[in-house]
């Protein structure tokens, strides 16, 4: 109490002294502000006066200037010069005074600049007056404008200085007003503090008196508490451990009471443990008593589960025994009938407890997951336990119990103690059962042995009888042997006749082989003779149709287009003749692959529906097959047959309909029947047998209404038979015809498996029927500078989690819960990446991928596919940047964003080129470099794989003709190497692959590009997709790049030698190449070509026809190569033979490259650009 009084005195005096110091500081600050304000007012007045002098000086200079301009008297220039110097000096003084004020300093600098400009203009006018005597009125007007600016800036500075003085004056006035009030307030507070602490000291004295009275009362309470403690201690010693002292005081007696309470709790716990141990021991003993005796497995299991349920108060239970990695239900207690009879190991809490060899306890049980049934209803249990039972530390089964109350620790301990005893008892019962089964089996085997012994005795008797019969048969065989000798003589005579007949057949076969060879030669020569003039027709007609010289009318251009289309039709006819020849010679290959029938029908409908609509016919396509029905056949040949039948039906039908019906054949379910029915004129019965003959039509007269070669049906029937099927026709004149084409559903067993045969996956239902509600995202707050992620996911909970993680990575997120919204959002927000699920409503993930990759605005965006399906390969085939399996872990999401940042951070990309032709490789590398894409060239598989493993490239461009190894081996080698599975591969080939080859290539490669005039642009497009080059970046690079490979630039001014024996080809090629700016030299045979080269050594490239008189192209090429100065001259071989091996033969003769007739002008330009680009560079 005494200390409180001292503290109050110190606080009172301390506060009084602080108030005194505070009031003194306020007075000092006010006086200091008054002094500062006075200094500022003086400075402002000085600045104002100086600025007025600056304006006055410049006005004085103007006056002197006008005097000189009017009188041309130089005496005016002296005051002019002095005034200009004085104005500068005064303005410098002003700037020095305002250097601490940024606003005033900036205005002063502007004033100084304007002043200098004004003086410069005045000097210029004075100089002009002195030299020319003429004063420019515009200069006078400009000087007046400068003077106005000087006055304005001066007034602004004066106004600013004055406003600052006013502000400081207002602050000074506020301090002057507030200071007396603060001093008075401090005095009043000092008085108040003195009064308050006087009252507190008086109160302290009163509290000291009250404390004395309180101590006397506390002494009385202490005596009462001691009495209560003695009474509680007596009750505990008498055996009542439930009594407690309610004393919460924090003193010695309170601590004593707490110790007494803890002693009572300890005694109660000890006695409770003794009771629990007695319960456990009693339970184990009773259980062992139940399991004693030679009981069956079913009986002992029922006794065990009944005892456990009753002893632990469980309402239901089941016991399962392990058998071949499955737990079989053995017995139950109050068990529902719908419980599983067999549970795989690891499934459910029972299976998992056996696998983990430990008990599993459930307390928080969901509604309807587990119920306990009784006569009038069911109830949810509060606790469920499953624990394994052991024999020699091996789990042999498990027990599951459920109760209306949670299982206590005492019950869990009982289950643990009983598990081994239960296992031992059950194992013993099982062993007894097996022993009994073995005993029964042994008895059965003994009975079987006795029966076999009896059978052997009867067999011995039968054998003796057979021996007697054999003796009689031996005599008969001797007679038959003599007859056989005579028969052998007859057979030898017949064999001699057969050998003679076979010799005749072999001779005929050789004659047929020679005839077939002559026919092949004829077809090859015919192809050459037809293609050579056709080449000129196509080239010149296209040249005329393009009308590059703008000297043809529209009718003439249309005529040229008709000639070009007719030439293409003739080329198609030649190809049909070659097809027919291949089929008859047995050289037509069949590429068997699984073909979805629905895809074929959709293709037919899209192809022929416009034709039917033009003729106002109804095209009907129906089928009776299940969804996703597949047949093993050659898709290209199937479609060729159907196209021929449908085009015939539409051609011969003028009104009505054409119907394509598909279903299994009524005669043979192993065949699929395609029936094409039309309502055309029909076919007379006498013509039905002729329409399938080559060059034969139903109406063969000169007045026939319908055109055609008559080859279509003949080729179709041959193709159908090649596939193992047939074509039939039924027709009624005036009513129409029906062509039925049958083909085996499965691949015929006689066919060898095709190397290119690849499985086509059956279509899977990826569409989700339910469309969820949209979730809030950032689409309304996205700006052009934001980094955006597009999330396409129908699982709204997972989409929210992805959106939250996107925000944590400093991205904004836009969420689409439907597949059909993805494309619009991608175009609108141009996201950095897209997270895409496969299973989506309305439009699935694969459809979304196809849309994104086919649109130039979105194909560069990396798409990360997320799905619970295993679709990594399929996602890569669709152009995905990566694939992640659901559920997606946080580390995978971080990985995904790390890859995304890497893609955007990387500048230059590197491409690996694997190419057989060094010239082609260099040209391609040169072209890629123009788009800031570096590349490396390899010509062997081992080097290529090593380069990829060293992370030297992000993409591969593979030529399908690399010499060291089969290119398919490289594809397989790359994809089988760990870490290279996701490297994109673009196949670059000089010929169009067959459908079977294309399917095999696409099993490993991501894209196929055929070499043409535009193939390099295709390569850039594909590389941009796989390296995720942004479209705008590509545009910028192409605009600013120094290396451009346009055909016009590369070929301009180059000289080409064309060697061809057909003057028409020379003329057509010359017209085309001259249009591109090339100089053309021609030769009609190989010898003349050699002479022309000697005359024109500046020739840059040779286009050599390989079939010429006197000296053909092969010999000419070899002789050119023998000249050292022409050893590196590019030679492009041209041949009209459509036979295998032509390309290899030309290259072996020394040709640099190869092209076949009729010459594709785009492909020729591409080759010329490749072989001439380095000279341009």
Buried (B, 14 or more C-beta within 10 A) or exposed (E): EEEBBEEBEEBBEEBBEBBEEBBEEBBEEBEEBEEEBEEBBEBBEBBBEBBEBBBBBBBBBBBBBBBBBEEEEEEBBEBBEBBBEBBBEBBBBBBEBBEEBEEBBEBBEBBBEBBBBBBEBBBBBBEBBEEEEEBEEEBBEBBEEBBEBBEEBBEBBBEBBBEBBEEBEEEBEEBEEEBEEBBEBBEEBBEEBEEEBEEBBEEBEEEEEEEEEEEEEEEEEEEEBEEBBEEBBEEBEEEEBEBBBEBEEEEEBEEBBBEBBEEBEEEEEEEEEEEBEEBBEEBBEEBBEBBEEEBEBEEBBBBBBBBBBEBBEBBBBBBBBBEEEBBBBBBBBBBEEEEBEEBEBBBBBBBBBBBEEEBBBBEEBEEEEBBBBEEEEEEBBBBBBBBBBBBEEEBBBBBBBBBBEBBBEBBBBBBEBBBBBBBBBBBBBBEBEEEEEEEEEEEEEEEEEEEEEEEEEEEEEEEEEEEEEEEEEEEEEEEEEEEEEEEEEEEEEEEEEEEEEEEEEEEEEEEEEEEBEEEBEEBBEBBBEBBBBBBBBBBBBBBBBBBEEEEBEEEEBEBBBEBBEEBBEBBEEBEBBBBBBBBEEEEBEBBBBBBBBBBBBEBBBEBBEEBBEEBEBEBEBEBEBEEEBBBBBBBBBBBBBBBBBBBBBBBBBEEBBBBBBBEBBEEEEEBBBBBBBBBBBBBEEEBBEBBBEBEBBBEEEEEEEEEBBBBBBBBBBBBBEBBBBEBBBBBEEEEBBBBBBBBBBBBEEEBEEBEBBBEBEEEBEBEBEEEBEEBEBBBEEBEEEBBBBBBBBBBBEBBBBBBEBBEEBEBBBBBBBBBBBBBEBBEEBBBBBBBBBBBBBBBBBBBBBEBBBEBEEBBBBBBBBBBEBEBBBBBBBBBBBBBBBBEBEEEBBEBBBEBBBEBEEEEEBBBBBBBBBEBBBBBBBBBBBBBBBEBBBBBBBEBBBEBBEEEEBBBBBBBBBBEBEEBBEBBEBBBEEEEBEBBBBBBBBBEEBBBBBBBBBBBBBBBBBBBBBEBBEBBBBBBBBBBBBBBEEBEEBEEEEEEEBEBEEBBEEBBBBBBBBBEBBBBBBBBBBEBBBBBBBBBBBBBBBBEBBEEEEEBBBBBBBBBBEEBBBBBBBBBBBEEEEBEEBBBBBBBBBBBEEBBEBBBEBBBBBBBBBBBBBEBBBBBBBBBBBEEBE
